[in-house]
Amino acid sequence: MSWTSKHWTGSLRALLDGRGFRQLFACRLSSQAADGVFQASLVSYVIFSPERATTAGALATSLAIVVLPFSVIGPFAGIVLDRVSRQRVLVVSSVVRTVLMVVLVGLILGGRTGADFYATALASVSVNRFVLAALSAGLPMVVDVGRLVTANALSVTSGTVATLIGAGVGSGLRGITGGGDNAVALVAALAALAYATAALIAARPGRFAFGPVETVPWQGAWSQTRSVAVDMADGVRYLWHHGPARRALAALTTSRAAYGLVLVMTVLLYRNHFTGTGGGLAGLAAVVAASGAGTVLAAVVTPRVTRRLPKATWIALVLVAGGVVEIALGLPFSSPLYVVAGLLLGFSAQASKICVDTIVQEQTEDAYRGRAFSLYDLLFNLAFVAAAAIAALILPEDGRSAPVVVVAGVGYCLAGAIYFRAAMRHPEDRVIRAVGAAHPTVPVPGTSAADGAPSPGGSPSSGGVSSSGGALAPGGTLSAPPGTNVPPATNPTLTT
């Protein structure tokens, strides 16, 4: 076995040996598996029910109803996550979603598809913003900075796989029980049980096991609401002044818009165009499964690649490759080729997301992480819904449109190319932090190489800004300020 394989295995073992990480990991797996079951019930009832027609406009409207309002919830989630126990947020959120699933069961049994149904689904998805943001914001509390890439690769990818497994179980149960509304209601009931299980698992860790390190006393709902605008503006300024995070988020947001076009088109193709054995819900499930395989592959490959390449370079490469794949495999409009494209685009999406998650975590102090990931969600969702709305205007009912394929592919390529060009102008974007090695590529002023103690004004876990102008990441690592000579990639890593 190569050193790389041994190092990868050792990094995973070191992560799983940490009790805090195991607890957060269990919370993620249980919650996202329940999300998969819920999504299976929602997709089966709204999109692939034989009694209900699906057009581009109807699909885009459904996505907007579900996605846009919880984009408004996101900033409030960030304020909460920076002020109260993130572990308590995970528990309460799972309990609330359990209750909402019970309500959804009743609505499905009644054949409801109006405002009450969408409001309940919207509430469940909105609560999920608190859960996902809490899981991301809590990760640096249980993992040192040198292992964040590995931790993100394992956590995010395993969570995606758990969602796919949950969706597969839900879809399988629907198929076994007949596929009608009663069958979908049974799937929603299974989701309620899964969320209740997630609440029990989240109740096991200590109250502040996942942070925040310092809490601000709760001042009442009205006072806190009035402070949201000020706090979020402060969060925006904070991210804006952390260039690596700002540039990475811009690139991934652009690719998310391209993804929105592709998603609406793909659902319509499998709903209305691919009508043979490779079409319908089964065909779309094959694409989703292939995408899941791509996410697993990205989790294995990305930590290894980022020991030798800057994360910015890897993000640019996979985004450009995703654009090429979209055009090359999308234009023939062949169901088997869309399955292959799902694998490769799943790899591209997950590889880039692992790196961007890590960059944001490295560049953000704990006191700002909740807001940072809420803003992250907000950007993602606005780009996604805007693209879906455009797709609704230009896509035909069967989803087949060569111009949309080309526009989506070019969007991926531009996101990667522009980001790469920007990263090449900023040395701090080209620092290589090896997986498992909390190494300062540029010495931190006032820091001892033996103990890694930060200079005054920074702390190992703070992610503050050093007096030299570089961004001090959690763990005492320093991104090079503009004008600093950065060692070449051929001599990238120091051991812990």
Disulfide bonds with the S-S distance in Angstrom:
none
